[in-house]
Amino acid sequence: MSYEIPVFLQESHRSNLVTSLSNLVARKIASVRRILCATPQYFQQWGMPKTPEDLEKHNCLDCALSVEQGYWRFSRPTGRIKVPISGTLRINDNDALAQAALHGLGIALLPTYTIGMELQKGRLQMALPEYLSVERHIYACYLPSRHLPIKIRAFINFLAEYVGDIPYWDQSLK
């Protein structure tokens, strides 16, 4: 008898994942670092924000899939902060949002797995690096089973090992 157990990857806050997928097993594969970024030309024209509150003066490109549209959350030494943002673009795809930022349309809060190469090449520049966005993770999710098929276990172990403790897309970033 042969059967397959579906596995999918989900980027989420742990609390969102637990409530929405409570009947699944979720194994953390990687942490997702999201950073504020825009082109050097955008910052030259509009200035580099010094604090999250300065984002009110900028065209913020927002992800329509975020938990709270119109707000970005950050952690700082004194605690968490929720900053209202506004802009001319709200879209539900990180790659499209990255392209908009690359074309100088504004500042975006994007995962480094999407924009890591653009940061390394200097096409995008980081803003407010001392303010961390709320932590997210990538999970491999699968149905619970007393005897998880070896192919599934091997695949999930491969993903976790391949990505590593510090995801490969973050290793060259400061």
C-alpha positions in Angstrom: 0.0 0.0 0.0 1.4 3.4 -1.0 0.1 6.8 0.0 1.3 10.4 -0.1 1.1 12.9 2.7 0.9 16.4 1.3 3.5 18.9 2.6 3.4 22.6 2.0 5.5 25.5 3.1 3.8 28.4 4.9 5.3 31.8 6.0 3.5 33.0 9.1 3.6 34.3 12.6 3.6 31.1 14.8 0.3 32.2 16.5 -1.4 32.6 13.1 -0.2 29.2 11.9 -1.3 27.4 15.0 -4.9 28.7 14.8 -5.3 28.4 11.1 -3.7 25.0 10.7 -4.4 23.4 14.1 -4.8 19.9 12.7 -1.4 19.9 11.0 2.1 19.3 12.3 4.3 22.4 11.7 8.1 22.2 11.7 10.1 25.5 11.6 12.4 25.6 8.6 13.7 29.1 8.7 13.3 32.6 10.2 12.2 35.2 7.8 13.9 38.6 8.1 12.0 41.5 6.6 13.6 44.8 6.0 12.7 48.3 4.8 14.3 49.1 1.5 14.2 51.4 -1.5 16.6 52.4 -4.3 19.5 54.7 -3.5 17.9 57.2 -5.9 14.6 57.1 -4.0 16.5 57.9 -0.7 18.5 60.6 -2.5 15.3 62.3 -3.6 13.1 61.8 -0.6 15.7 61.3 2.2 16.5 58.4 4.5 14.0 57.9 7.3 15.7 58.2 10.7 12.8 56.7 12.8 9.8 54.6 11.9 7.6 57.7 12.4 9.4 59.3 9.5 7.7 56.8 7.2 4.6 59.0 7.3 6.6 61.3 4.8 7.3 58.5 2.4 5.5 56.5 -0.2 5.2 53.1 1.5 4.6 50.1 -0.8 2.4 47.7 1.2 1.7 44.0 1.0 -2.0 43.3 0.7 -1.4 39.9 2.4 -0.1 41.5 5.6 -2.1 40.9 8.8 -2.7 44.6 9.3 -2.9 46.6 6.1 -1.8 50.2 6.5 0.5 49.5 9.4 4.0 48.1 9.8 5.2 46.7 13.1 8.7 47.0 14.4 10.7 45.9 17.5 13.1 48.3 19.1 15.0 48.2 22.4 12.2 50.0 24.2 9.5 47.6 22.9 7.3 47.1 19.9 5.9 49.9 17.8 3.0 50.0 15.3 3.5 52.6 12.6 0.7 53.8 10.2 1.8 53.9 6.6 0.3 55.0 3.3 1.3 54.9 -0.3 0.3 54.6 -3.9 0.6 50.8 -4.1 -0.8 47.8 -2.2 -0.2 44.5 -3.9 -0.4 40.8 -2.8 2.9 39.6 -4.2 6.4 40.1 -2.7 8.2 39.8 -6.1 5.9 42.4 -7.7 6.4 44.6 -4.6 10.2 44.2 -5.0 10.0 45.2 -8.6 8.0 48.3 -7.7 10.7 49.2 -5.1 13.5 48.6 -7.7 11.7 51.0 -10.1 11.9 53.7 -7.4 8.2 53.9 -6.5 8.8 53.9 -2.7 9.9 52.1 0.4 8.9 48.5 0.9 9.1 46.0 3.8 10.2 42.8 2.1 11.7 39.4 3.1 15.4 39.1 2.5 14.8 35.9 0.5 13.1 38.1 -2.1 15.6 41.0 -2.2 18.9 39.7 -0.8 20.6 39.8 -4.2 19.4 43.3 -4.9 20.8 44.5 -1.6 24.1 42.8 -2.2 24.3 44.4 -5.7 23.4 47.8 -4.3 20.3 48.2 -6.3 18.3 48.4 -3.1 19.4 50.0 0.1 18.3 49.1 3.7 16.6 51.7 5.8 16.2 51.7 9.6 18.3 48.5 10.2 18.2 49.0 14.0 14.4 48.5 13.8 13.4 44.9 13.3 10.2 43.9 11.7 8.0 41.5 13.7 9.5 38.0 13.4 8.1 35.5 10.9 9.1 32.0 10.0 8.7 29.4 7.2 7.2 26.1 8.3 6.8 22.8 6.6 3.3 21.6 7.4 2.0 18.1 7.1 -0.8 15.9 8.4 0.0 14.1 11.6 0.9 10.5 11.2 2.3 7.8 13.5 4.5 6.6 10.7 5.6 9.6 8.6 6.8 8.3 5.2 10.6 8.3 5.0 10.4 10.4 1.8 8.5 13.2 3.6 10.8 13.1 6.6 13.9 13.2 4.3 12.5 16.1 2.3 11.7 18.2 5.5 15.1 17.3 7.0 16.8 18.3 3.7 15.0 21.7 3.7 16.0 22.4 7.3 19.6 21.5 6.6 19.8 23.3 3.3 18.5 26.5 4.7 20.5 26.3 7.9 20.3 28.2 11.2 21.1 31.4 9.4 19.3 31.1 6.1 21.6 31.2 3.1 19.9 34.3 1.8 20.8 36.2 4.9 24.5 35.1 5.3 26.0 38.0 3.3 23.8 40.7 4.8 24.8 42.8 7.8 
